[in-house]
Amino acid sequence: SAVISQKPSRDICQRGTSLTIQCQVDSQVTMMFWYRQQPGQSLTLIATANQGSEATYESGFVIDKFPISRPNLTFSTLTVSNMSPEDSSIYLCSVDRQPSGYTFGSGTRLTVV
Amino acid sequence: GQQVMQIPQYQHVQEGEDFTTYCNSSTTLSNIQWYKQRPGGHPVFLIQLVKSGEVKKQKRLTFQFGEAKKNSSLHITATQTTDVGTYFCAGRNAGNMLTFGGGTRLMVKP
C-alpha cells in the first residue's frame, strides 16, 4: 500500500496566521484528498486535489480559506488561512488505493490560540 | 446527499466480551469499507465488501454487507485491549464518492 509522509505532525498557531500542511506520496496518484477531523468526530472531506487543475471543494469549504496546491502527482499542500480557534482540528491527506481502501497520512494536529 | 449513519457512538465492554457496530446508508452502495483509528492515530483500512450479502472474516473480526447493499456490520469476538479505538465504516456510491460514518468508539476494560 501507499506510504504518505505528512508534516508537520502538530503545530500551535496564533489566530490570524496561516499554516501550510504538506503531503508526499511514495508513488504517483491522480487524486489526493484532504480531510478534517474535529476532536471525537468523523472525517469530513475538505477538497479533492487533482494534478494540473483546481481543487474541488466540498460544501462549506472555500478556496480562500483552504488553498490547495498540487504541483505534481506525488505531492500536495493544504493551507489553513487566517486561522481562528474554530480551525483547531486534525487535518489528514489521503489517497485511494482501490481495492485496498484509502491510505491516510499520519495527520496534522492543529491548535489555534 | 448520501448519509452514512453508524451506531452506537460509544461502547464500553469487558475484555473477552463481544462487540458489534452497525452502519446504515441512505442510498445503495457500490461497496463499503471499514477502518480502525487507534487513539492518537490515523484511520487504517481494514477491509472492503462489494457483493450483496458478503461476509468476510479477519481473525476475530467478522464483516457483513447487507443484501440490499445499504447496511453493514463489524463484529469482534472476545475483545482484547488491543481492539481499543474508533471503527469507521465508509460507503462508496455509484458516483465513486466515499462517505464516512460517524464512527463507533470502542473501549475495553481489562
Boltz contact constraints between the chains, C-beta under 6 A:
constraints:
  - contact:
      token1: [A, 42]
      token2: [B, 100]
      max_distance: 6.0
  - contact:
      token1: [A, 42]
      token2: [B, 102]
      max_distance: 6.0
  - contact:
      token1: [A, 42]
      token2: [B, 103]
      max_distance: 6.0
  - contact:
      token1: [A, 43]
      token2: [B, 100]
      max_distance: 6.0
  - contact:
      token1: [A, 99]
      token2: [B, 48]
      max_distance: 6.0
  - contact:
      token1: [A, 101]
      token2: [B, 33]
      max_distance: 6.0
  - contact:
      token1: [A, 101]
      token2: [B, 45]
      max_distance: 6.0
  - contact:
      token1: [A, 101]
      token2: [B, 48]
      max_distance: 6.0
  - contact:
      token1: [A, 104]
      token2: [B, 42]
      max_distance: 6.0
  - contact:
      token1: [A, 104]
      token2: [B, 43]
      max_distance: 6.0
  - contact:
      token1: [A, 106]
      token2: [B, 42]
      max_distance: 6.0
  - contact:
      token1: [A, 107]
      token2: [B, 42]
      max_distance: 6.0
